[in-house]
Amino acid sequence: MTETTATAVALSPSGLVLDGGEQVRLCASLFYFRIPRESWAARLEAVRASGYDLIDVYVPWNFHETAPGRWDFEGRRDVAAFLDLAHAAGLRVIARPGPYICSEWDGGALPAWLTLEEGLRIRQAEPRYLAHVETWFDQVLPLIAARELGRGGAVVAVQLENELDFFDCADRAGYVGRLRDLALRHGIGVPLIACAGQGDLTGATGDVDDVVPAFNFYPDDRSRFVEPEVRRYADLVAGRGEPLLVTETNRLHVTLRRLVVSGAKVVAPYLQASGFDFGYTPSVGNWGDPGGFMSHDYDFGGYLDPVGAPRPEMADARVLARLVRTLGPALARATTAPADGAYRTDVTTSASPSRLLLDGGGELLGVPNLTDDAGTATLPAWFGGPEVTVPLPAASCLLVLRDLPLGPFGLPGTLRLASADLVGAGPDGLELSAASASALALGAADGEPVLTELGAPAPGAPVRTRVDAGVAGVGWDVVVRHPLDVDAPATSDFGPAAEHPPVTALTRLDLPTRAGLTTRHDLPPTSEEVGVYRGRTHYAADVAGADELLVEGASDIVDLALDGAALPTVAGFGATFLLPVAGAARLDATVETWGHANFDDARLPALRLGSLRGLGRVWSVVGRSDVSALWQVSGQVSAAGSWPSEPAPLRTLGGWSSTRAGEPTTYARGLPVDGTHHHALRLAGIAGSVRVTVDGGVRTVTEQDPWLHLAPGEGHDVAITMPHLPGASLTAELLLLEPVRGWDVEPQPDEAILALAGADGADAVGEPVPLPLELEPGEERWFDATVPPGGLSIGFAGAQVRVSAFAGGELLGRVWLDDPARPRFTGGDAGRLWLPAAWNAGTIRFLVRGTQGEEPPVLSGVRVSATRE
């Protein structure tokens, strides 16, 4: 650690100590790559106005290395400028450069071409992968190191990797240790942290020296067990002399209060400041059935919506921020303890509530109401005062102060009890905040506590009172403000955006949707092999003479046509499927990359981290065999001997019956493979997953993709192990395959599509086309829409249509309207696109495609509303 950084940033049991200041810190995720550069300063100011003093910032590798060796840190990618703006706004930054970030971002920020390199293993202590990481760190870490606190910048911590405990890393210590060494080599002097996604401290850090564990904690907001779980994390790190850093968690402040009172020293709710995935950058993930597409609208309900408008949760942020600042070092140095029996309620509350023993005296008690009904909390008598019952609002967590010495605030006596939030204290008196009635007890050094019942303030109408201690000259001025009035701006934060009249017509443009330049390939290449890391790839082949095709690994959005007739879209996340083609001469396919997997899920091929995109492998099915019978059965060895007995019975697959339900049972046989052809084994009826051993090698087959590919020579010895389920059975079919050869392929990467979208259509304008707009299945056309000035939210209505929208030289996003083939969308509003004011030149260009389905393709409406940027 350099001397300048060391004097500015320290990590102690009290948390992140910045310029000597100790306090519990609230941190908001704010991602420059999801916000136009023109909006960075305003969004940073909005976070600062929330009272949060920290932001965490991912730095996505593939946003800056847009193609192998092609780096971009300009314009919207100028992360150094963003960090400088954060510093100017008075915010501090936790920088998160990965190399893997997750963040529901394309590939978790790992470049799509990495796994084209044979033998390279991502997120491992593997030389080829680490060489690429080193190149990335050589680019990004000097920018971060130069902007640390103490060097004239805002960065106070650097996170290495992200939630490594979710991933099967063979050598965690070696991998994280290498990342640490690279960070230190580039002069990073602030604390290095690594976050655990599911509480596995060692799994996240490898127990590497100088890498501090942090925790990402996403509970059910209504769980009764938040407090004891968080206290356990606090105890774990306290034993190491470290603070509890919660680097990601839920956004509701009722939950954040429960974390603070349970010992968290940094609380970083993920995505308080929402954003938008411009370009081909959303991910494909496992939030679906089992897969899903992340929407361009990247929003989990934080206090700033994707276009920067504040939500009511902003008021709760300001109150909690003022409370932690008011209590300052006393709260930061506090230790947490169980508070069982500290109160009674008439509603559901924590199974084991928490309290903080404040440094210098006093305590802070958490009293959550986990229901949607208002209740009451009764606090037992102490120091001779009476038992106190106070309102407990629905879905709330009171932070009750007890026995707080007021001398450090320049006030006499002790605050014996406050059920409202203490948001200010000084020689002029006490400032509290509450939305309902509350209780306050104050006492002079030698006097009895004076209990005061305080009425509920209204917005703009605080409750003011003078509490007399009963001792000559001793008293306190008290004001209780509604949460909406704490640090509130002069005008209301909240309110709907103005609606504009709907778009009634589009202008059809006679512009091409692709260049039409193809090259011949023997077999269909992956999109990445032909340079399509984002965008789409077009394939065509002669299929005359084939009756049925087997397609393995096609993803993400697969539009097929036989002899020009569109088929329903396939979005199966790489699952194998059969395609009848009898009588057809030509197969055309357009495969669009929605995004690369941001997580690692073995259930479907395209959900694996590092999986590639494109049409996959295409085979002609030239033979079939039923191989459901003649499987030898074997089971577990127990004290009673092996079961079943020897010689092994022959049964149908899954057909062994016994009372030992749930015990692993193995079925084995050789398959009639010829040693020269490829084959595919389909196992119909799988529940969950089964383990398959093929010629000694272990594989997993899932119910979502119940196919097993067998290369020439494989399949002479197959064993399938599954839990015994009485009455269950599987069917097994073996397909004989021949590859479909001779593919004409046209790559269409994102920059090629953007070039077409930016083409001048002035000489190609046809007559305006009124809405609703009807298309043929498979038809794809360009249209322009005239829109009012300013920032706009664009929504769509229709069915069997996909729309890509372009403006300002960017893809604003993609919308897929009602279609049985459409997968689940997660994140924000999948039907909403954002046109930032700085990108609005009065026109949006749409690329509209009709899809085959239950209804004719129609774009029936385009609605426009102003955004409060």
Secondary structure as UniProt FT lines:
FT   HELIX           3..8
FT   STRAND          9..12
FT   TURN            13..14
FT   STRAND          15..18
FT   TURN            19..20
FT   STRAND          25..29
FT   HELIX           32..34
FT   HELIX           37..39
FT   HELIX           40..49
FT   TURN            50..51
FT   STRAND          54..58
FT   HELIX           61..64
FT   STRAND          65..67
FT   TURN            68..69
FT   STRAND          70..71
FT   HELIX           75..77
FT   HELIX           79..88
FT   TURN            89..90
FT   STRAND          92..96
FT   TURN            103..104
FT   HELIX           106..109
FT   TURN            112..113
FT   HELIX           114..116
FT   TURN            118..119
FT   TURN            122..123
FT   HELIX           127..145
FT   TURN            146..147
FT   TURN            149..152
FT   STRAND          155..159
FT   HELIX           164..166
FT   HELIX           172..185
FT   TURN            186..187
FT   STRAND          192..196
FT   HELIX           201..205
FT   TURN            206..207
FT   TURN            209..210
FT   STRAND          211..217
FT   TURN            221..222
FT   TURN            224..225
FT   HELIX           226..238
FT   TURN            239..241
FT   STRAND          244..249
FT   HELIX           253..261
FT   TURN            262..263
FT   STRAND          264..269
FT   TURN            270..271
FT   STRAND          275..276
FT   STRAND          284..285
FT   STRAND          292..294
FT   STRAND          297..298
FT   TURN            306..307
FT   HELIX           313..332
FT   STRAND          335..338
FT   TURN            340..341
FT   STRAND          344..345
FT   STRAND          354..357
FT   TURN            359..360
FT   STRAND          363..369
FT   STRAND          375..379
FT   TURN            383..384
FT   STRAND          388..392
FT   TURN            394..395
FT   STRAND          396..405
FT   HELIX           407..409
FT   STRAND          414..418
FT   STRAND          421..426
FT   TURN            427..428
FT   STRAND          429..433
FT   STRAND          438..443
FT   TURN            445..446
FT   STRAND          450..454
FT   TURN            459..460
FT   STRAND          463..468
FT   TURN            472..473
FT   STRAND          475..481
FT   HELIX           483..485
FT   TURN            486..487
FT   STRAND          505..509
FT   STRAND          519..521
FT   HELIX           528..530
FT   STRAND          535..542
FT   TURN            544..545
FT   STRAND          548..552
FT   STRAND          557..562
FT   TURN            563..564
FT   STRAND          565..566
FT   TURN            573..574
FT   STRAND          577..580
FT   TURN            582..583
FT   STRAND          586..593
FT   TURN            602..603
FT   HELIX           605..607
FT   TURN            609..610
FT   STRAND          617..626
FT   STRAND          631..634
FT   STRAND          637..638
FT   TURN            639..640
FT   STRAND          641..642
FT   STRAND          650..651
FT   TURN            653..654
FT   TURN            661..662
FT   STRAND          664..669
FT   STRAND          678..684
FT   STRAND          689..694
FT   TURN            695..696
FT   STRAND          697..702
FT   TURN            703..704
FT   STRAND          707..710
FT   TURN            712..713
FT   STRAND          718..723
FT   TURN            726..727
FT   STRAND          731..739
FT   STRAND          743..749
FT   HELIX           750..757
FT   HELIX           762..764
FT   STRAND          765..770
FT   STRAND          773..774
FT   TURN            777..778
FT   STRAND          780..786
FT   STRAND          792..799
FT   STRAND          801..807
FT   TURN            808..809
FT   STRAND          810..816
FT   TURN            820..821
FT   STRAND          824..826
FT   TURN            830..831
FT   STRAND          832..835
FT   HELIX           837..839
FT   STRAND          843..850
FT   STRAND          858..866
//
